[in-house]
């Protein structure tokens, strides 16, 4: 590679830039979820939470692109705040975590009210500051 070619090539090392749009708080919260076409509710827990979505541990394997109705339970001081939202599974670890039998996954918010976003932001400020 000539000097002129090398000057144009800026990839000298590996840099892993964070691709998430929002910072995540590492916090375990209880979740209640159900598939959009089902009335059967299941329980899960978060691994981390952000304004754009959250990491979650499901008791079952789900499909990428599957939409779920979720209820996220936030403890805010002496009170409990619940957030209802529609989420989409964006990634799924197909191997269950051996110790717990849970499937690690990530979901993004598809439909969430402005009030719920404000409550979530307030909750996350405690962990991100």
N, C-alpha and C positions, 0 to 999 in steps of 0.2 A: 504494500500500500504506500503510495507516494505521500509526501508531506502535505500537498494540497488536499488529497483525499482524506487523510487523517484529521486535518483541521475541520473538515465538514462533518466528520463522524463524532457525535457527542456521546456515544455509548461506550465509555471506558470502564464502567463498573456497574454493579447491580444496585439499584435503589428500589426499595419496596414502598411505594407511596400508598397511604391509606385511601381506599376507594370509597369509604362510607361517607355519606353526606352529613352525618350528625355524630357527635361524640357519644360513646356508649358508657353507661354506668354499669359496673359489675355488681348486680344485685339479684338476689333470688326472691321472686314473688310468686304467689300462687296464681294460677290461671284456670279458668273454666272455659272449655271450648266445645264446639260442635260443628260438624260439617254443615254446610249451607242447606243441603237437602235432607237433613236428619234432625230429629228432636232429641236424640241421645247425647247427653252431656258427658264430658270426660274431664279429668283433672290433669294438669301439667304444671311445670314451673319454669320460670325464666332463668337464664344464665346471665343475661345482660339486657339493658333496655336503653332505647334512644327515642328521639322524636319521630324517627322514620320507621321504626320497627323494633324487633327484639330477637335475641337468641332464646331458644326454648328447648326443653327436654320433654318429648312426647312419650307416652307409654306404648305407642304403636308407630309403625312406619306409614308415612303419608307420601303423597305424590307431589312433586314440584309442580306449581301452578294451581294446586288445590286451594280453594278459598274456604275460610273458616270464620265463624262468628265467635269472638272471644270476649271474655270478661276478665279484666286485669284488676287485681286487688292491691291497692296502694295504702300503706299505713302512713297517715299524715298526722303526726302528733298523737293525740288521744283518739282521733277519729279514723275511720276506714273509708276510703274513697274507692269507688268502682268505676272503671272505664269500659264501656262497651264499644267494640269496633269490629270491622270486617278486615281480615288480613289475608294475605296470600303467601303460601310457602314458596320461598325463593331458593332455598338449598336444603338438602337433607343428607345427613351422614347415614348411609345405608347399613352400617354395622351398629348394632346396639352397644351401648356402653356396658361392658361386661359386669361391672360391680352393681349396677342399678337396673339393667334391662331397659333403659330408656334410649330413645333415638334423638341425637342432637340435631337441631335444625335452626333455620332462620326464617323469619317472616317479616313482611313489610306491611304497613298500614295501607289499606285500599280506601276505606271509608271510616272516618273518625270525626266527631263533631268538634267545632272550634272550642267549645267549653272543655271537652275532654283533652284536647291538645294543651290548653292553658293549664289544666290540672296536672298533666304529665310534665310540662315544663317546670312548674313549681316544685313538683316532687323531685325531678332530676337535679335541680339546682343544689339540693342538699348534698348530692353525691359528686357533682362535677366541679364544685368550687373548692 
